[in-house]
Each structure stands twice: as C-alpha cells, then as structure tokens.
Amino acid sequence: MSETRPVVVEVHELRKSFGAHTVLDGVSLEVLRGETVVVLGGSGEGKSVFLKHVNGLLRPDHGSVSVLGCNVSELPEDEMVGLRRRVSYIFQQCALFDSLTVGENVAFPLREHTDLGDSDVARHVAVLLERVGLAGTETLAPSELSGGMRKRVALARGLALDPEVILYDEPTAGLDPLTGLAITALIGEVTRTTGATSLVVTHDIAVAAKLADRVAFLSSGRFTFTGTMAGAARQGGDVGRFVRAGGVYA
C-alpha cells in the first residue's frame, strides 16, 4: 500500500455469523484516504453485512474494524455519534423519512448535529439539492419522487455534514440503466470534488468499472481477490467469470 496516504478504514479478520450461518469468515481490507474501493460479489454473499460493520451498525463476532482511527468494533454506542458525523451511510433503499418533505429530509442531519439557524439550514439545503440536480424540490414529498430522485435526495442528505468517508450500499439497485449511469456519474463527481474516501457495495460491473480505484471480491465469506478491475477480469475462477459476465470486459 502507498505510504503517502493514510489508511482510514482498516478491517482485520472480521467474522460474523447469524445463528449457524457464517456470513463473513475472516475478512480483511484496508482503504486509503481518498480511495474508492468497490466491494463486488454475488447476491447473498454478505456485502451489505460487511458495510454495516464499517459504520458500527453491526458488531463483529471476531476481529476488528477501525475507521478514521477509531476502533468501531469496541466503541460504545454513545460515542458512535461523533464518528457517524464523519462517516456517511447511503442506504440501498434510501431510508428517507416519508413524513418529511425533501427539504426536511436533507435538513435533518443539520438540525440534529449543528447549531445553524433556519435561514442557514435552508441555504445549505438549497445548495445540496442543486448539487445533486434537484434544485427547487424542497417542498416535494418522497412519495412524489422517482427512484432516481430518491437516490439523489439520500445522497444530498449524506453530504450535509461534509463526511470524510462515504459508504454506498447498492447505489444503483432498482434503477433503469440510464438513471443508474447518472447516479454513478454523480457519485464520481462527489468523490472528485470532496476528496472523500468511498466504499461502494454493488454487483453492477458497470458501476465498479467507472468508480473503482480497487475492487475487493467477496465470496464464501472471504475476499478472494483485491486489485484493479482489469486485473479482476483477467482472473480465472469465480472472480473472472463474475467480472466478465458484466459485459464491460470481454
């Protein structure tokens, strides 16, 4: 790994089981500051379970998770609040509050974690929505939005506190190809302009090809490959077949 950029996410020998079912069986990964690592793998392989450990939403049965120098696997829940201001989690299903407007959804972290007044909050919300291509949508309800628009609102809310690390769980799931490409481009633009470190969980090869500095392929509870997308496409076995089946690499 490069010595010029610090490691901001470090997962060591992570194991997690639910009952008798082992999902993660000794997973290790390091992510450098400003790097985008895409976690690939088939459905049900534990990609989202892995991501939830990085944000402390799940605790490991064994092993450790460190984010921005904090030992997430041992950090008390009341001390997680400060870390989660620096680490944004973009949920697969967006997790918008249906009882709040678009503007209120985006404003939620600002109201919860800052002392900004109403006018400053409104100004920040307007800037965030414009950034994701949804200027002027503050008064709409989530039920009035398309799937792609909901993803954009979730991203705007996730950027509200200027996070240092952004975790994306299947950011293009359920979207048509053109909308998926637009969301992927938006994520890339966010990474370039903020310098945030990104962990992206997906099974979409086109998303990985456009975003990944490196990929980590999860299979049978372990990362069986870490490296570039081009390197993954040259692999034999499940890794190569999975990547080449995406149609991006012949």
C-alpha angles and dihedrals in degrees: 000000000000116000093206095073124049124238108251100175119041122174118182127190093329115188127182132172133178107208108311093341115098110207102170118030110183105329119181128180140155124204122194126221110277093011125129113216118184118206109213131187144116126288113288095020094118102258094138091043088056092049093050090057090057090059095039094247086125128030122219125247087216136001132034141275122202123185123180089345095308121119097231093182091064103027113119114244094246089057093050091076094075092047093048089058086064097040119059122201118202105199123219092237092040093238093226118171104249091201092059130070122245090261093049091049092053091043094052099091091043091054093043099046109024139053095229117143124236096266093049091047091051091050092050092048091051091051092048094049092047089051091058094043098258103107114164097018096111095115097048121106120234088244089064093058132092119234092261092050091051089053090052092050090050089051092048090052090046091055095049096098096040095247122209092210126036122195116199119195110200094323095187099039113135095010128120115250097260094048089046090055091050092052091047091052090049091052090050091051091049091051093050096047100040102035088223121163109243135202112189123190114201145131090210109110093196090057092048093047092054099042112028126104083176136359129215115203115212118205131156092354097308140084101250094180137021122179142076125334091245089053091049091052090056093053124105124227126029096337096056094040092050095049096043091048088065089074095231095098118042 
